[in-house]
Amino acid sequence: MSAPTTAADVREALLGRWAPAEYLSIYEAPQDSGRQGRKLDVVVVSLWSSRGLELDGVEIKVSMSDWKRELDNPDKADWWWKRVHRFWIAAPAEVAKKIKPQLPTNWGLLSVGANGVRVAVQPKPNRTPEPLTWGTTVGLLRATADCGVNVLARAEQIGYDRGYKQGEASAARHSGDEHLRRRLQLLTEDVEAFEKASGLKITGWNGGERVGHLVAMVQAAKRSPDITMRQADVLLDQLANITAGATELRDLLAAVVQPPPADLEQAS
């Protein structure tokens, strides 16, 4: 999972904390049957007696400006805080760090990162929440009816989006590898063709540098043949001097290092 940045990302991550097999997550939970006015981002209902059949209220914040609006208008959160067993703020990890020092007493904080959901602050449980009115219950039932179909649609869309992104990434990765392999193959074929036609070896120790010097000399000869010929004559003279010096040195060494006489070899 990549780091969440949107409210939809956070909602999806929360399903890892409250698994659909054990909890019902009601999104945009209304306060009345008309589903008008302020809504809580998520109300989580535990579905098993072993879980206590409790309610968790979650408000999602993805920016500090969003959080500031929450603090400036506490009525919605206060209304739900009285009616759920635990009240949470859920935010991307970087935003949660900034929210934490400002978190009201008794609220919980969920930090949502690339590795899932972490409890940054435990809420103080509300042991005796106020009962929901019949209007609120009907509103939640209407929201739940939408959830049944919409959750399946969202799950299908999430699966499709993930598969599409993975396929896109895989295609890009493989096409990139194939492109590099093809370029290497063409380059190898070009080098082999050049070596065969010219009789020069590019591959091997300093082969490319030597061929480069030869090409540079040919290019210079095309621009100024006279100068290049003079340079070639100078190089030949230098080579002849080096050869003569090497021959003289070899003869001197041969005169100094003589094999021992045969009688000495026999004596030894």
Secondary structure, 3 states (H helix, E strand, C coil): CCCCCCHHHHHHHHHHHCCCCCEEEEEEECCCCCCCCCCEEEEEEECCHHHCCCEEEEEECCCHHHHHHHHHCCHHHHHHHCCCCEEEEEEEHHHHHHHHHHCCCCCEEEEEECCEEEEEECCCCCCCCCCCCHHHHHHHHHHHHHHHHHHHHHHHHHHHHHHHHHHHHHHHHHHHHHHHHHHHHHHHHHHHHHHHHHCCCCCCCCHHHHHHHHHHHHHHHHHCHHHHHHHHHHHHHHHHHHHHHHHHHHHHHHHHCCCCCHHHHHHC
